[in-house]
Amino acid sequence: MKQIPIKEEYITLGKFLKYVGILNNGGEIKSFLLSNDILVNDTPEKRRGRKLRNNDKVNVGGNVYEVVSDVH
């Protein structure tokens, strides 16, 4: 599991996918979410606006990321 630090209280799933380098731009997000299985805390997620907070785990194609925020 790779820890991804953020400086805000939360980050949206769409921004997160760009931040970790899975997507290059925002235009790809909607189709990517529709055609790929994304799990947030082991629950399927298709909303690009889903807020990811400290300790949330995101599974993208078997790669697991943990959101780490220093703002609580």
Backbone as JSON, one array per atom type, in Angstrom:
{
  "sequence": "MKQIPIKEEYITLGKFLKYVGILNNGGEIKSFLLSNDILVNDTPEKRRGRKLRNNDKVNVGGNVYEVVSDVH",
  "N": [[0.84, -1.17, 0.0], [0.55, 2.15, -0.88], [1.24, 5.23, 0.58], [-0.38, 8.33, 0.28], [0.23, 11.59, 0.68], [-1.75, 14.42, 1.56], [-2.53, 17.93, 1.71], [-4.83, 19.07, 2.48], [-8.09, 18.86, 4.09], [-9.61, 17.02, 2.71], [-9.67, 15.28, -0.49], [-10.99, 15.16, -3.74], [-12.12, 12.23, -5.51], [-11.67, 12.36, -8.28], [-9.66, 14.37, -8.5], [-7.73, 13.1, -7.0], [-7.05, 10.86, -8.59], [-5.75, 12.14, -10.68], [-3.68, 13.37, -9.25], [-2.11, 11.21, -8.3], [-1.15, 10.32, -10.67], [-2.5, 8.56, -12.32], [-4.34, 9.42, -14.18], [-4.15, 11.86, -16.81], [-5.55, 14.21, -17.31], [-8.55, 16.09, -16.47], [-10.63, 15.51, -18.23], [-10.6, 12.83, -18.75], [-11.6, 11.51, -16.58], [-14.4, 10.82, -16.1], [-15.02, 8.79, -18.04], [-13.04, 6.95, -17.34], [-13.8, 6.19, -14.74], [-16.21, 4.94, -15.3], [-15.41, 2.74, -16.8], [-13.64, 1.28, -15.27], [-12.93, -0.61, -12.29], [-13.15, 0.83, -9.26], [-12.36, 0.92, -5.89], [-13.28, 2.29, -2.83], [-12.37, 2.19, 0.37], [-13.05, -0.54, 0.25], [-15.51, -0.48, -1.03], [-17.38, -0.26, -3.99], [-16.94, 2.53, -6.18], [-18.09, 5.18, -8.16], [-18.33, 7.88, -8.39], [-16.89, 10.88, -9.24], [-16.63, 13.05, -7.61], [-16.42, 12.12, -5.05], [-15.45, 12.46, -1.74], [-12.31, 12.02, -0.41], [-10.8, 11.21, 2.56], [-8.55, 11.44, 5.42], [-6.89, 8.4, 6.02], [-8.53, 6.95, 4.28], [-8.83, 4.31, 1.94], [-7.92, 3.58, -1.35], [-8.5, 1.54, -4.05], [-7.23, 0.8, -7.08], [-7.32, -1.04, -9.8], [-6.03, -3.13, -8.42], [-3.89, -1.85, -7.26], [-3.23, -0.33, -4.26], [-3.9, 2.58, -2.45], [-3.35, 4.79, 0.27], [-4.88, 7.51, 1.75], [-3.35, 10.19, 3.32], [-3.69, 12.69, 5.52], [-2.58, 15.74, 6.95], [-4.25, 17.45, 8.14], [-6.82, 17.55, 10.39]],
  "CA": [[0.0, 0.0, 0.0], [1.32, 3.38, -0.99], [0.61, 6.35, 1.27], [-0.42, 9.55, -0.52], [-0.03, 12.73, 1.57], [-2.45, 15.6, 1.06], [-2.41, 19.05, 2.64], [-6.16, 19.54, 2.78], [-8.9, 17.93, 4.87], [-10.03, 15.97, 1.8], [-9.41, 15.45, -1.91], [-12.0, 14.4, -4.48], [-11.59, 11.07, -6.21], [-11.16, 12.81, -9.57], [-8.37, 15.04, -8.29], [-6.81, 12.09, -6.5], [-6.57, 10.06, -9.72], [-4.76, 12.97, -11.39], [-2.57, 13.61, -8.33], [-1.22, 10.05, -8.23], [-0.62, 10.06, -12.0], [-3.27, 7.55, -13.06], [-4.92, 10.15, -15.3], [-3.41, 13.07, -17.18], [-6.38, 15.42, -17.25], [-9.9, 15.92, -15.96], [-11.53, 15.0, -19.24], [-10.55, 11.37, -18.77], [-12.09, 10.95, -15.33], [-15.72, 10.21, -16.18], [-14.95, 7.52, -18.77], [-12.2, 6.04, -16.57], [-14.6, 5.66, -13.64], [-17.23, 4.04, -15.84], [-14.83, 1.53, -17.39], [-12.71, 0.63, -14.34], [-13.43, -0.87, -10.94], [-12.46, 1.59, -8.22], [-12.91, 0.67, -4.56], [-12.9, 3.2, -1.75], [-12.64, 1.44, 1.6], [-13.65, -1.81, -0.17], [-16.84, -0.25, -1.59], [-17.28, 0.27, -5.36], [-17.2, 3.98, -6.26], [-18.12, 5.72, -9.53], [-18.5, 9.34, -8.33], [-15.6, 11.59, -9.26], [-16.64, 14.03, -6.53], [-16.34, 11.44, -3.75], [-14.41, 13.06, -0.9], [-11.39, 11.09, 0.24], [-10.26, 11.82, 3.77], [-7.46, 10.75, 6.1], [-6.99, 6.95, 6.21], [-9.32, 6.27, 3.25], [-8.03, 3.46, 1.07], [-8.41, 3.57, -2.72], [-7.96, 0.42, -4.81], [-7.36, 1.01, -8.52], [-6.67, -2.13, -10.53], [-5.17, -3.91, -7.54], [-2.96, -0.96, -6.58], [-3.93, 0.27, -3.12], [-3.35, 3.84, -1.96], [-3.96, 5.3, 1.49], [-4.84, 8.97, 1.85], [-2.81, 10.64, 4.6], [-3.84, 14.15, 5.63], [-2.1, 16.29, 8.21], [-5.32, 18.3, 8.63], [-7.86, 16.67, 10.96]],
  "C": [[0.89, 1.24, 0.0], [0.56, 4.51, -0.3], [0.74, 7.61, 0.43], [-0.74, 10.71, 0.41], [-0.79, 13.84, 0.85], [-2.39, 16.68, 2.12], [-3.76, 19.65, 3.01], [-6.88, 18.51, 3.65], [-9.34, 16.75, 4.0], [-9.58, 16.29, 0.38], [-10.48, 14.64, -2.64], [-11.33, 13.25, -5.22], [-11.0, 11.46, -7.56], [-9.8, 13.47, -9.46], [-7.31, 14.05, -7.81], [-6.21, 11.28, -7.64], [-5.56, 10.83, -10.56], [-3.5, 13.14, -10.54], [-1.58, 12.44, -8.29], [-0.71, 9.62, -9.6], [-1.34, 8.98, -12.79], [-3.89, 8.18, -14.3], [-4.14, 11.42, -15.56], [-4.24, 14.33, -17.07], [-7.8, 15.08, -16.82], [-10.88, 15.33, -16.95], [-11.59, 13.48, -19.29], [-11.28, 10.73, -17.6], [-13.4, 10.2, -15.48], [-15.67, 8.85, -16.88], [-14.1, 6.5, -18.02], [-13.01, 5.4, -15.45], [-15.65, 4.68, -14.14], [-16.64, 2.72, -16.33], [-13.86, 0.78, -16.48], [-13.37, 0.43, -12.98], [-12.55, -0.13, -9.94], [-13.15, 1.26, -6.89], [-12.38, 1.73, -3.61], [-13.33, 2.52, -0.46], [-13.45, 0.18, 1.3], [-15.07, -1.69, -0.7], [-16.69, 0.32, -2.99], [-17.69, 1.75, -5.41], [-17.09, 4.44, -7.7], [-18.23, 7.24, -9.55], [-17.14, 10.03, -8.27], [-15.5, 12.62, -8.14], [-16.58, 13.43, -5.14], [-15.18, 12.01, -2.96], [-13.61, 11.97, -0.21], [-10.74, 11.82, 1.4], [-9.15, 10.95, 4.36], [-7.81, 9.28, 6.35], [-7.91, 6.24, 5.23], [-8.37, 5.47, 2.36], [-8.7, 3.36, -0.3], [-7.7, 2.44, -3.47], [-8.27, 0.65, -6.29], [-6.6, -0.1, -9.23], [-5.72, -2.95, -9.69], [-4.09, -3.1, -6.84], [-3.72, -0.22, -5.48], [-3.16, 1.49, -2.62], [-4.08, 4.22, -0.68], [-3.78, 6.81, 1.53], [-4.36, 9.33, 3.25], [-2.86, 12.16, 4.62], [-3.29, 14.61, 6.97], [-3.09, 17.29, 8.79], [-6.43, 17.39, 9.13], [-9.03, 17.47, 11.45]]
}
